[in-house]
């Protein structure tokens, strides 16, 4: 664990949203204090959520409704990383996308070629409208040798009423049926880090990943040379740190406490 004073030397904070900045439609106490402190101290920030059930525009509006006004450069989702990846490596391929309607529209508008029958790859996002037909077609394509890609590995999404199944849990269903594991793209994988470095132009040593999950938020920092700031306002509890191989550099009860350290 690093001395909390070292936090002042960092230039840019990548902030998780669900369980870190808000829960459901309510800000976690002190979240806005943290944003104001970043602005006062001249530090940059962007929100990054593995939640790919919505688009960046949705989150801009959601944050604005809570009193946090940001621009498009200050928000990204694992869905954006997935689109970026597909444009680089699957630009001439057809994709069977499992997603909510708003996300499907965003992929299509971004130039991703979507197909349900003769797809070259299956791409799974956090689809809260998922059904047995979608899962069956995904398994059929994957058994026939098509690539299996997923936006992020989170098993659970925190809500005000408790956890609900997330993308990783849906992938586990498909893996159990086909024996094939997906290529994940969101936190904690390199594709997300490269996406953020490209957008900011900073060095990895300048960046802090802040969030409530050890295996995504903190693992992104731990695996790739950034600093990891864990908040205990969401999924991870203090006792989870004891046996975890992934260790954060900083631990706070919430972003409010982190603001005090800045």
C-alpha positions in Angstrom: 0.0 0.0 0.0 1.4 3.4 -1.0 1.5 6.5 1.1 -1.7 8.4 0.5 0.3 11.6 -0.1 1.5 10.0 -3.4 -2.0 10.4 -4.8 -1.3 14.2 -5.1 1.3 13.5 -7.8 -1.0 11.7 -10.2 -2.4 13.6 -13.1 -5.5 11.7 -14.3 -8.2 9.7 -12.7 -10.3 7.0 -14.5 -13.4 6.7 -12.4 -15.8 3.8 -12.3 -19.4 4.6 -12.0 -21.7 1.8 -10.7 -20.8 1.3 -7.0 -18.1 4.0 -7.1 -19.7 7.2 -8.1 -23.4 6.3 -7.8 -25.7 3.4 -7.0 -28.8 3.2 -9.2 -30.0 6.8 -9.6 -28.4 8.2 -6.5 -25.0 9.7 -6.0 -22.9 8.1 -3.3 -22.3 10.7 -0.6 -19.2 12.8 -1.3 -18.8 11.9 -5.0 -19.2 15.4 -6.2 -16.8 16.6 -3.6 -14.2 14.4 -5.2 -14.8 15.8 -8.7 -14.6 19.4 -7.4 -11.3 18.5 -5.7 -9.9 17.1 -8.9 -10.9 20.4 -10.7 -9.4 22.5 -7.9 -6.1 20.7 -8.0 -5.8 20.8 -11.8 -6.2 17.0 -12.3 -7.9 15.5 -15.3 -10.6 12.8 -15.1 -12.9 10.6 -17.1 -15.6 8.2 -16.2 -15.2 4.7 -17.5 -17.8 2.0 -16.9 -17.7 -1.6 -17.9 -21.5 -1.4 -18.1 -22.2 -1.8 -21.8 -26.0 -1.9 -21.5 -26.1 1.8 -22.3 -24.2 4.3 -24.5 -21.9 7.2 -23.4 -24.7 9.7 -24.3 -27.0 7.9 -21.8 -24.4 8.3 -19.1 -23.8 11.9 -19.9 -27.5 12.6 -19.4 -27.6 10.5 -16.3 -24.7 12.2 -14.6 -26.2 15.6 -15.6 -29.4 14.7 -13.9 -27.4 14.2 -10.7 -25.6 17.5 -11.1 -22.4 16.3 -12.7 -22.0 17.9 -16.1 -19.3 16.4 -18.3 -18.4 16.3 -22.1 -17.9 13.4 -24.4 -14.2 13.3 -23.8 -14.9 12.6 -20.1 -16.9 9.4 -20.6 -16.4 5.9 -22.2 -17.9 2.5 -21.8 -16.6 -1.0 -22.5 -18.9 -0.8 -25.5 -16.8 2.0 -26.9 -13.7 -0.1 -26.4 -15.5 -3.0 -28.2 -16.4 -0.8 -31.2 -12.8 0.5 -31.4 -11.5 -3.1 -31.3 -14.0 -4.3 -34.0 -13.1 -1.4 -36.3 -9.4 -2.3 -36.0 -9.6 -6.1 -36.4 -13.1 -7.0 -37.8 -13.8 -4.1 -40.1 -14.7 -6.4 -43.0 -16.5 -9.0 -40.8 -20.1 -9.5 -39.9 -21.0 -9.5 -36.2 -23.8 -11.2 -34.3 -24.2 -8.7 -31.5 -26.1 -9.5 -28.3 -27.0 -6.1 -26.8 -29.8 -3.8 -25.8 -31.5 -1.9 -28.6 -29.8 1.4 -27.8 -26.4 -0.3 -27.8 -27.2 -2.2 -31.0 -28.1 1.1 -32.7 -24.9 2.7 -31.5 -22.8 -0.2 -32.9 -24.6 0.0 -36.3 -24.3 3.8 -36.4 -20.5 3.4 -35.7 -20.1 1.3 -38.8 -20.2 -2.2 -37.3 -21.7 -4.7 -39.8 -24.4 -6.6 -37.9 -25.8 -10.0 -38.9 -27.8 -12.7 -37.1 -27.3 -15.6 -39.4 -23.9 -15.6 -41.3 -21.8 -13.8 -38.7 -18.1 -14.1 -38.4 -18.0 -13.4 -34.7 -20.3 -13.3 -31.7 -20.0 -10.2 -29.5 -21.7 -10.2 -26.2 -22.4 -7.0 -24.2 -24.4 -6.5 -21.0 -27.8 -7.2 -22.6 -30.6 -6.8 -20.1 -33.0 -8.0 -22.9 -31.2 -11.3 -23.4 -33.3 -14.3 -24.1 -33.0 -18.0 -24.9 -33.1 -17.4 -28.7 -30.1 -15.1 -28.5 -28.2 -17.5 -26.3 -29.0 -20.4 -28.6 -27.9 -18.6 -31.8 -24.7 -17.5 -30.0 -23.8 -21.0 -29.0 -24.6 -22.4 -32.4 -22.2 -19.9 -34.1 -19.5 -20.4 -31.6 -19.7 -24.2 -31.9 -19.3 -23.7 -35.7 -16.0 -21.9 -35.1 -17.0 -18.3 -34.9 -15.0 -16.0 -32.6 -16.4 -15.2 -29.2 -15.8 -11.7 -27.9 -17.3 -10.0 -24.8 -17.3 -6.3 -23.8 -16.3 -7.0 -20.2 -16.0 -9.8 -17.5 -18.1 -8.4 -14.6 -20.3 -11.1 -13.2 -22.6 -8.8 -11.2 -23.8 -5.2 -11.7 -24.6 -3.3 -8.4 -28.0 -1.7 -8.1 -29.9 0.0 -5.2 -31.7 -3.3 -4.7 -28.6 -5.6 -4.8 -26.6 -7.3 -7.5 -28.0 -8.4 -10.8 -26.3 -10.7 -13.4 -23.8 -8.9 -15.7 -22.0 -9.8 -18.9 -19.6 -12.2 -17.3 -22.4 -14.3 -15.9 -24.0 -14.4 -19.4 -20.7 -15.5 -20.9 -20.4 -18.3 -18.3 -23.7 -19.7 -19.6 -22.3 -19.8 -23.2 -19.0 -21.2 -22.1 -20.7 -23.9 -20.1 -22.6 -24.9 -23.2 -19.8 -24.6 -25.8 -16.6 -25.0 -23.8 -15.3 -21.8 -25.4 -14.2 -18.8 -23.3 -14.6 -15.2 -24.8 -11.9 -12.6 -25.5 -12.8 -9.9 -23.0 -12.1 -6.2 -23.9 -13.2 -4.0 -21.0 -11.4 -3.5 -17.7 -9.0 -5.1 -16.7 -7.7 -5.8 -20.2 -5.1 -4.1 -22.3 -7.5 -2.9 -25.0 -9.1 -0.6 -22.4 -5.8 0.7 -21.2 -4.7 1.4 -24.8 -8.0 3.1 -25.5 -7.5 5.5 -22.5 -3.9 6.2 -23.3 -4.8 7.0 -26.9 -7.5 9.4 -25.7 -5.5 11.2 -23.1 -1.9 11.1 -24.5 -0.6 10.5 -21.0 1.8 7.9 -19.7 0.5 5.0 -17.7 2.4 6.1 -14.6 0.3 9.4 -14.6 -3.0 7.5 -14.3 -5.1 6.2 -11.4 -7.9 3.7 -11.9 -10.5 4.2 -9.2 -13.3 1.8 -8.5 -15.1 -0.7 -6.3 -14.0 -4.0 -7.9 -10.7 -5.8 -7.4 -10.9 -8.0 -10.5 -11.7 -5.2 -12.9 -11.0 -1.7 -11.7 -8.0 -2.5 -9.5 -6.7 -5.3 -11.8 -6.5 -2.8 -14.7 -4.0 -0.8 -12.7 -2.3 -3.7 -11.1 -1.7 -5.5 -14.4 -0.6 -2.6 -16.5 1.4 -0.2 -14.4 -1.1 2.4 -13.2 -2.1 3.2 -9.7 -5.2 1.5 -8.3 -7.6 3.3 -5.9 -10.2 1.0 -4.3 -13.4 2.3 -2.7 -15.4 0.1 -0.4 -18.7 1.7 -1.4 -19.7 -1.1 -3.9 -18.8 -4.7 -4.5 -15.5 -5.2 -2.6 -15.4 -5.4 1.2 -12.3 -4.9 3.4 -12.1 -8.6 4.2 -11.8 -9.4 0.5 -8.4 -7.8 0.4 -6.9 -10.4 2.8 -6.6 -13.3 0.3 -6.6 -11.3 -2.9 -3.5 -11.4 -5.2 -4.6 -8.2 -6.7 -3.7 -5.3 -4.4 -4.8 -1.7 -4.6 -2.3 1.1 -4.0 -4.9 3.1 -2.1 -8.0 2.1 -0.2 -10.8 4.5 0.9 -14.3 4.0 2.3 -15.6 6.2 -0.5 -14.6 8.9 -3.0 -15.4 11.4 -0.2 -12.5 10.1 1.8 -10.3 10.0 -1.3 -11.1 13.7 -1.8 -9.7 14.5 1.6 -6.4 12.8 0.7 -6.1 15.1 -2.3 
